[in-house]
Amino acid sequence: MSAIAATTAADGTILRETVRQRSFKLPISLGIVSVLLLLLALPAGRSGTSVFRLADRTSSLALPDIGVPTWPTVFVSSLILVALAVYATVRVMGYRRVGLWLPIVFAFVAVFAFLTWSAADGLVPVTGLLFGAVSLSVPLIFGALGGVIGERAGVVNVAIEAQFLLAAFSSALVASMTGSYVIGIIAAMVGGALVAAVLALFAIRYIVDQVIVGVVLNVLITGLTSFLHGALMRQNEALFNTPPRLPRIPIPLLHEIPVLGPVLFNQTLIVYLMYIAVPLVAWALYRSRWGLRLRAVGEHPQAADTVGIKVNPTRFWNLLLAGSIAGIGGAYFTLGSVGAFDKEMTDGLGFIALAAVIFGGWDPIRATLAAILFGFSMNLETLLSNLGSPIPGEFMKMLPYVVTVLAVVGFAGKVRAPAADGKPYIKG
């Protein structure tokens, strides 16, 4: 919805016109979540005490467990959520901006209330929950970074799932044969870049619809890796599918920090690469000559062409870069998480990474935060199952995808893709 405000001269001539827009998607989403949690507090209220364990067995500093009464805590948290939803509604009705702090605080309180309700007379290992969330977010973050770079260059990257799969297969195969996880990561980057090269060839050179090419590549790579897994790896697991696992590398002093230390600073090489990649891509995208050229060919390729930027070669090489970054995320499946390749092991996470790109507004930092949110929701499903939550198991399996849909449809608000995203450039 929008409103128009204007100033006029004495003769009725419009001197200035201002168009103000508002969207009720965020307040509606907050209101729905608030109502659901109120239902948990009132008709479905649970008694008992919910205990949150902050200490980690590897930490030298022992922190006491924190116990809270279940029903009062959920009820008060629900009232806070209702107040935040009302505040967001008032701001939007007045055509005022809702700060980013509000959905962040809302999400924190909502998760706390839901965990409290689920853990009635149970124990929530906070450090384990956060560690699992970071681990599940790693491939999503690399996939989202690759998606941001590719789409900022003007190419819709629906093939993140294929890049994950081929990278996971390549890393497992090469690392098993060489005994080196570093060479395995390099092989994964090459595998992701190969998928990106095929996407670039058909989308840029032969002007094929980019979404169709991406979907076909996902199906093709799924079939190819499944075939090679059965024909090659199953025949000789010891030689072709026993890659070395990435060791954890604790950072002195930092890994001793309570709660967050074991989560952030007792990680593997790929996680530390992620810490470097996210700020590096964010800085380069907005502060470097490379980023300026990348955004130019994605926003206005014709104008970029007139100032001497080679649009299609720029798109091609940046799509290869995006594929190699996504490939590092694919390597995490086999070298850092599972320890071996299995067919269809990515389980649709490439599409969730693409959703993180959209939810993050094609920005590296926001896309990373979105990927962390989705990773947290996936780990939350496992935790709630272990806690014996009364919510049916079928719904628990749906939870990561429900969160993804709600985030993209409700919380993302009005986002705009790069103007030339998905549009081939034909030089006249």
C-alpha positions in Angstrom: 0.0 0.0 0.0 1.2 3.6 -0.6 0.2 7.1 0.2 1.0 10.3 -1.8 1.9 13.6 -0.1 2.4 16.7 -2.2 2.9 20.4 -1.8 1.3 22.8 -4.2 1.7 26.4 -5.3 -1.0 29.0 -5.1 -2.2 28.3 -8.6 -2.5 24.6 -7.8 0.7 23.5 -9.5 2.3 20.5 -7.8 5.7 21.4 -6.7 6.8 18.2 -5.0 5.4 14.7 -4.8 6.4 12.0 -2.3 5.2 8.5 -2.5 5.3 6.5 0.7 4.9 2.8 0.7 4.1 0.2 3.4 3.9 -3.5 3.6 1.9 -5.4 6.2 3.7 -8.7 5.5 6.0 -8.4 8.5 3.3 -7.5 11.1 1.1 -10.2 9.8 3.9 -12.8 10.1 4.7 -11.6 13.6 1.1 -11.7 14.6 0.6 -15.3 13.4 3.7 -16.5 15.3 2.5 -14.6 18.4 -0.9 -16.3 18.2 0.7 -19.7 17.8 2.8 -19.3 20.9 -0.1 -18.0 22.9 -1.9 -21.2 22.0 1.1 -23.1 23.4 0.9 -21.0 26.6 -2.8 -21.3 27.2 -4.7 -24.3 25.8 -1.5 -26.3 25.3 0.3 -25.1 28.4 2.9 -27.4 30.1 4.0 -27.3 33.7 7.4 -28.1 35.1 10.8 -26.6 34.9 12.9 -26.1 31.8 16.6 -26.3 32.3 19.2 -24.6 30.0 22.7 -25.9 30.2 25.3 -23.3 29.3 28.5 -25.2 30.1 30.3 -27.4 27.6 32.3 -30.4 28.6 35.4 -29.1 26.8 35.3 -25.7 28.6 37.5 -25.1 31.6 35.0 -22.7 33.1 31.9 -24.4 34.6 28.7 -22.4 34.3 25.6 -23.3 36.3 22.5 -24.6 34.7 19.6 -22.2 34.5 16.1 -23.4 35.3 13.0 -21.5 34.5 9.3 -22.3 35.3 7.8 -23.5 32.0 4.3 -22.1 31.9 4.9 -18.6 33.3 8.0 -18.1 31.1 6.1 -19.1 27.9 3.1 -16.9 28.8 5.2 -13.8 29.5 7.3 -14.4 26.4 4.1 -14.6 24.4 2.9 -11.3 25.7 6.2 -9.7 24.7 5.8 -11.1 21.2 2.3 -9.7 21.0 3.6 -6.3 22.1 6.3 -6.4 19.4 3.8 -7.4 16.7 1.5 -4.5 17.8 4.5 -2.1 17.7 5.4 -3.3 14.2 1.8 -2.8 13.1 1.7 0.8 14.4 5.0 1.6 12.7 3.8 0.3 9.4 0.4 2.0 9.6 2.2 5.3 10.2 4.4 4.7 7.1 7.4 4.4 9.3 10.3 2.0 8.9 10.5 -1.1 11.2 14.1 -1.5 12.3 16.0 -4.7 11.8 16.4 -5.0 15.5 12.7 -5.9 15.9 12.6 -9.2 13.9 15.9 -10.2 15.5 14.6 -9.6 19.0 11.3 -11.2 18.1 13.0 -14.3 16.7 15.2 -14.7 19.8 12.2 -14.4 22.2 10.1 -16.8 20.1 12.8 -19.4 20.0 13.4 -19.1 23.7 9.7 -19.5 24.4 9.3 -22.5 22.1 12.4 -24.2 23.6 11.1 -23.5 27.1 7.7 -25.1 26.2 9.3 -28.1 24.5 11.8 -28.8 27.4 9.3 -28.9 30.2 11.1 -31.0 32.9 13.9 -31.5 30.3 17.3 -30.2 29.5 18.4 -27.9 26.6 22.2 -28.1 25.9 22.7 -24.5 24.6 26.2 -25.0 23.4 25.4 -28.2 21.6 22.4 -26.5 20.0 24.5 -23.5 18.7 27.4 -25.8 17.6 25.0 -27.9 15.5 23.4 -24.8 14.1 26.8 -23.5 12.9 27.7 -26.8 11.4 24.5 -27.1 9.4 24.8 -23.4 8.3 28.3 -23.8 6.8 27.3 -25.3 3.4 24.3 -22.9 3.3 26.5 -19.9 3.8 28.9 -20.9 1.1 26.0 -21.7 -1.3 24.4 -18.4 -0.5 27.7 -16.5 -1.1 27.9 -18.2 -4.5 24.3 -17.4 -5.2 24.8 -13.7 -4.3 27.9 -13.4 -6.6 26.2 -15.2 -9.5 22.9 -13.2 -9.3 24.7 -9.9 -8.8 26.4 -10.7 -12.1 23.0 -11.2 -13.7 22.7 -15.0 -13.8 20.0 -16.8 -11.8 21.9 -19.7 -10.1 19.3 -22.4 -9.5 22.1 -25.0 -9.8 23.5 -24.5 -6.3 22.2 -28.0 -5.4 24.1 -29.5 -8.4 27.3 -27.6 -7.4 26.9 -29.0 -3.8 26.5 -32.6 -5.1 29.4 -32.6 -7.6 31.7 -30.9 -5.1 30.8 -33.4 -2.4 31.4 -36.3 -4.7 34.7 -34.8 -6.1 36.0 -34.0 -2.6 35.3 -37.5 -1.3 36.8 -39.2 -4.3 40.0 -37.1 -4.5 40.6 -36.9 -0.8 40.2 -40.7 -0.5 42.7 -41.3 -3.3 45.3 -38.7 -2.1 44.7 -38.9 1.7 44.7 -35.1 1.8 41.6 -33.1 2.8 43.2 -29.9 1.4 43.4 -31.4 -2.1 39.8 -32.6 -1.5 38.7 -29.1 -0.9 40.4 -27.9 -4.1 38.7 -30.7 -6.0 35.4 -29.6 -4.6 36.0 -26.1 -5.8 36.8 -27.4 -9.3 33.6 -29.6 -9.2 31.5 -26.6 -8.3 33.1 -24.5 -11.0 32.5 -27.2 -13.6 28.8 -27.1 -12.9 28.9 -23.3 -13.0 30.8 -23.4 -16.3 28.0 -25.5 -17.9 25.4 -23.1 -16.6 27.3 -20.1 -17.9 27.9 -21.7 -21.3 24.2 -22.4 -21.9 22.8 -19.2 -20.2 25.3 -16.7 -21.6 26.6 -18.2 -24.8 23.5 -20.0 -26.1 20.9 -17.8 -24.4 19.0 -20.7 -22.9 16.5 -19.9 -20.1 18.7 -19.8 -16.9 16.1 -21.3 -14.6 15.5 -24.2 -17.0 19.3 -24.8 -17.3 19.7 -24.8 -13.5 16.9 -27.3 -13.0 18.2 -29.6 -15.7 21.7 -29.4 -14.1 20.3 -30.4 -10.7 18.6 -33.5 -12.2 21.7 -34.3 -14.3 24.2 -34.1 -11.5 21.9 -36.0 -9.1 21.7 -38.9 -11.6 25.4 -38.7 -12.5 26.7 -38.8 -8.9 24.2 -41.5 -7.9 25.4 -43.6 -10.9 29.1 -43.1 -10.1 28.5 -43.7 -6.4 26.9 -47.1 -7.2 29.3 -48.1 -10.0 32.6 -46.8 -8.5 32.4 -46.1 -4.8 30.4 -49.0 -3.6 32.7 -51.4 -5.4 35.7 -50.2 -3.5 34.8 -48.1 -0.4 38.3 -48.2 1.1 39.9 -46.6 -2.0 37.3 -44.2 -3.3 35.0 -43.3 -0.4 37.0 -43.0 2.8 38.2 -39.4 2.8 40.1 -38.0 5.8 37.9 -36.0 8.2 38.7 -32.4 8.8 40.2 -32.0 12.3 39.0 -29.4 14.7 41.5 -26.7 15.2 41.0 -24.9 18.6 42.1 -21.2 18.6 44.1 -20.6 21.8 42.3 -18.7 24.5 39.3 -17.9 22.3 37.9 -21.4 22.4 37.8 -21.1 26.2 35.2 -18.3 26.1 32.0 -19.6 27.8 29.2 -20.8 25.5 30.4 -19.1 22.2 34.0 -20.2 22.5 33.5 -23.9 21.7 30.9 -23.0 19.1 32.9 -20.5 17.1 36.6 -21.2 17.8 36.9 -24.9 18.0 36.1 -25.6 14.4 37.4 -27.1 11.2 39.4 -25.4 8.4 36.3 -24.9 6.2 34.5 -23.0 9.0 37.5 -20.7 9.4 37.5 -20.2 5.7 33.9 -19.2 6.0 34.8 -16.5 8.6 37.2 -15.1 6.0 35.0 -15.5 3.0 31.9 -13.7 4.3 33.5 -10.3 5.2 35.8 -10.5 2.2 33.0 -10.9 -0.3 30.9 -8.3 1.5 33.8 -5.8 1.4 34.8 -6.6 -2.2 31.3 -6.3 -3.5 30.8 -2.8 -2.3 34.3 -1.4 -1.9 36.4 -2.8 -4.8 36.7 -2.3 -8.5 35.7 -5.9 -9.0 32.5 -5.4 -7.0 31.7 -2.3 -8.9 32.0 -4.1 -12.3 30.1 -7.1 -11.0 27.2 -4.9 -9.8 27.3 -2.9 -13.0 26.8 -5.9 -15.3 24.0 -7.2 -13.1 22.1 -3.9 -12.8 22.7 -2.2 -16.2 24.8 -4.2 -18.6 24.3 -1.9 -21.5 25.7 1.1 -19.5 28.5 -1.1 -18.3 29.3 -2.1 -21.9 29.5 1.6 -23.0 32.3 2.3 -20.4 34.4 -0.7 -21.6 33.3 -3.5 -19.3 33.0 -6.8 -21.1 29.6 -7.9 -19.9 29.4 -11.6 -20.8 33.0 -12.5 -20.0 32.6 -10.7 -16.6 29.4 -12.8 -16.0 31.2 -16.0 -17.1 34.2 -15.7 -14.8 32.2 -14.5 -11.8 29.8 -17.4 -12.2 32.8 -19.7 -12.1 34.0 -18.0 -8.9 30.5 -18.4 -7.5 30.5 -22.1 -8.3 33.9 -22.6 -6.7 32.8 -20.9 -3.5 29.6 -23.1 -3.4 31.9 -26.0 -4.0 33.6 -25.4 -0.6 30.2 -25.8 1.0 29.8 -29.1 -0.9 33.1 -30.3 0.5 31.8 -29.8 4.0 29.3 -32.6 3.6 31.9 -35.2 3.0 35.0 -33.9 4.7 33.5 -32.1 7.7 30.1 -33.6 8.4 29.3 -37.1 7.2 32.8 -38.4 6.4 31.8 -40.1 3.2 29.8 -39.5 0.0 26.2 -40.8 -0.3 23.8 -40.2 -3.2 21.5 -37.2 -2.8 23.2 -36.4 0.5 22.6 -32.6 0.0 18.9 -33.2 0.4 17.7 -30.0 -1.2 19.9 -27.7 0.8 21.0 -25.9 -2.4 17.4 -24.6 -2.8 17.4 -23.4 0.8 20.7 -21.6 0.1 19.0 -20.0 -2.9 16.1 -19.0 -0.5 18.8 -17.4 1.8 20.0 -15.3 -1.1 16.5 -14.0 -1.7 15.7 -13.5 2.0 19.0 -11.7 2.4 18.2 -9.3 -0.4 21.2 -10.3 -2.5 23.5 -9.0 0.2 26.4 -11.2 1.5 25.9 -10.3 5.2 22.1 -10.6 5.2 22.2 -13.8 3.2 24.7 -15.2 5.7 22.3 -14.4 8.6 19.5 -16.0 6.7 21.6 -19.1 6.2 22.3 -19.2 9.9 18.6 -19.0 10.6 17.8 -21.9 8.3 20.7 -23.9 9.8 19.4 -23.2 13.3 15.9 -24.4 12.3 17.3 -27.7 10.9 19.3 -28.3 14.1 16.3 -27.4 16.2 14.3 -30.1 14.6 16.8 -32.7 15.8 17.0 -31.2 19.3 13.2 -31.2 19.8 13.0 -34.8 18.7 15.6 -35.7 21.3 13.7 -33.7 23.9 10.5 -35.7 23.2 8.5 -32.7 22.2 4.7 -33.5 22.0 4.7 -32.0 18.4 4.2 -34.8 15.9 7.4 -36.0 14.2 6.1 -35.3 10.7 5.7 -31.6 11.6 9.2 -31.6 13.0 10.6 -32.7 9.7 8.7 -29.9 8.0 10.1 -27.3 10.4 13.2 -26.2 8.4 11.1 -25.7 5.2 8.2 -24.0 7.1 10.8 -21.5 8.5 12.2 -21.0 5.0 8.8 -20.2 3.5 7.8 -17.9 6.3 11.2 -16.1 6.1 11.0 -15.5 2.4 7.3 -14.7 2.1 6.7 -12.9 5.4 9.9 -11.5 6.9 11.8 -10.6 3.7 9.4 -7.7 3.0 9.8 -6.1 -0.4 13.1 -7.1 -1.9 14.4 -6.3 -5.3 16.7 -8.5 -7.3 19.4 -7.0 -9.5 17.7 -5.3 -12.4 19.3 -7.5 -15.1 19.1 -10.8 -13.1 18.1 -13.6 -15.4 18.2 -11.4 -18.5 20.8 -12.4 -21.1 22.8 -9.6 -22.7 23.0 -9.5 -26.4 25.4 -6.8 -27.7 23.8 -4.8 -30.4 
